[in-house]
Amino acid sequence: MSHADQRRRVYELLERDDVAAAEEDADRIPHPWYRCQALASVAARTTDAARRTSILKRAFAAGAAADGPNRIVTVSSWCVRVLDDIGDHRGVAREVARLLALIDREPHPIRRMDAISMLRGSVSCEPTASTLDRRLMQALEAGHGWKRDALLRGLALRAARNGDRTRALSLLDRIEIPRTKRRTARDLTDLGMKPPAP
């Protein structure tokens, strides 16, 4: 059975509300990436706070065993989302600070950007979300290329859907590839945020 299949089995057990069996199976996944995701999913379904804390500790430990800062931060975002969802704002702030210090050691700007983007997508609580927004913009400014522009496009559309015209247009302005910029401008127009004429 592949690691992905092992993780899928954990999800199937969770769908059947067999959280205890899901936890056992998640702990047995040898690959740290899949074990971290599976354990985070189990923690999200665990109602006992002490048990959930124990599971999340193991999930973060599995994430820390991933290969390189980018992958560690990216997969650990699953655990951070659980903390955010249960309203543990202090836990979110603590783990985000730790993960941001780690991603600072990532030399490649696109990998750094990807990891911070995943982390940002897992956090809704303030002021940590705003901190991540600032760090993400710093990472975006250091990179170039289609992947960077695709991320800027997604952020601009999310800002538009949240009613933040100023941020949406600012993000649009940073897109470098003309085709991506035109497409994003069209989508913003469709969302009722037509950019000013160039």
N, C-alpha and C positions, 0 to 999 in steps of 0.2 A: 504494500500500500504506500503510495507516495505521501510526502509530507502534506501536500495540499488536500489529499483525500482524508488524511488523519484530521486535519482542521475541519474539513467538511463534515466529518462524522460528529465532531464536537458540536457544530452548529445544528445538526439534525437532532442530537440529544437535547439541546436547549429548546428546540421547537417542540419537543415532546415533554418539556418541563422536567427532564431528568437532569437536574443541575449537578447532583452528586456524581453521577456517571460521567457527565461532561467534564467536570473538574479532573477526575481521574484520568480520562483519556487525554485531556489537554496537557497534563503534567508528563505524560509519556511521549509526547512528540519530541523527537530528538533535535530537530532543526530549530534554533532559537527564534528565528523570524516567525515561523508558524506557531510555535509554542506561545510566544508573546501575544500574538493576535487571538489565539484560542483562549488563553487565560484571561485576557482583558474582556473578551465576550462573556466568559463565565462570571467574572466579577460584576459585569453590568447587570446580570440576572440574579445576583446574590443579595438577598435582603438583610442578612445578618451582618452588621457593620464590622465586627471583629473578623469574621470569616472573609468578608470582602477585602479588608485591609491586607490580610495574609495572602490572598490570591493576587492582589495587585502588586504586592512586594515581589512575589515570584514572577509575575509578568514583566515588571520593570527589570528584574535581574536577567530574564531571558532576553529582553530587548538589548540590554547592555552587552550581551554576548554576540550581537550581530557584528558584521564585518564593516568597520569604518564609521566615522561620525555621521555621515549622511544616513546610512541605514539604521543606526542606533536611534537617531532622533526621529526618523520617519516612522519606524515601527512603534517606538515608545509613545507616539502621538495617540495610538489606540488607548493606552492606559490613561493618558492625560484627559482624553474625552470622557472616560468613566468618572474621573474626579470632577470634571466640569459638570457633568450631567447630575451628579448627586449634590452639587452645590458646595463642594469642598474647595473654596476659593484659596485658602491658605496652601492646601496641597497642590493646587494648580500652579500657584505662584512659585512655590518651592521647586517643583519638578521642571517648570519652564525655565527658571533661572539656571538650573543644573544643565538642562539640555542646550540652552543657548551658549553657555560656556563651552560645552563640548563642540557645538557646530562651529564655533569660532576657530577651531583647529582644522576645519575642512578647507583645503586650499582652493578647490575648484568653485568658482562663483555660482555656476548653474546647479551643482549638487547642493551647495549651501542654500541657495534660493528654494530649491525643491523641498528640502527638509523643513525650512522655516515656514514655507507655505502649508505643508501638512500639519505642522504644529499649530499654526494660526487657525486652520480649519477645525481644530479640535477644541478651541477655546472661545467661550462667549463672555466670560466674566471680566469685569473691569477691576483694576486698571491693566491687568495682564494682556487683554486683547489689544489695547492701544500700544503697549510695549512691543508686542509682536508685529503690529502694523508698521511701526517705525523700523524695526529690525528687518522686516521683509522689504521695505522700500530701500533700505541701505543695500541689501543683497541684490535687489533688482538693478540698482544704479551701477553695480559693479559688473554686471553681465551684459551679454548681447546675444542676439540670435532668435530663432523661431520659438524656442521653448520659453525664453524670457517674455517674448511678445504674447505668446499664448496665455501665459499666466497673467500678464497685465490685462489682457482682454477679459479673462474670467473675473478678475477683480473689479474691472470697470463695470461689467454687467451686474455683478453682485451689488456694487454700490448703487447702481441705477435702480435695481429692484428694491433696495432699501430706502430709496428716495433721496439719496445723497448726490445731487447733480454736480456740485463742486468737485467732489472726489472722483466721480465717474469721468468728468471731462479732464481732470488733471491726469488721471491714469491713461486715458485715451491719448493725450498729448505726448506721453512718454513712449508710446508704441513706435518702433522704428521701421518695421517692414510695411511699405505702402499698402499692400493688399490686405494685411491684417488690420491696419488702421482704418481703411475704407469699410471693411466688413463690420468692424466694431462700431464705427460711426453710424452705419445703417441700422444695426441692432439697437443702439442707443436711441435713435430716432423712433424706431418701432416701440420702444419703451416710454416714449414721450419726453425724451431728453435730447432733442436735436442739437448737435453741436453748432456753434457759430460758424459762419462761412469762413474759409481760410483767407 
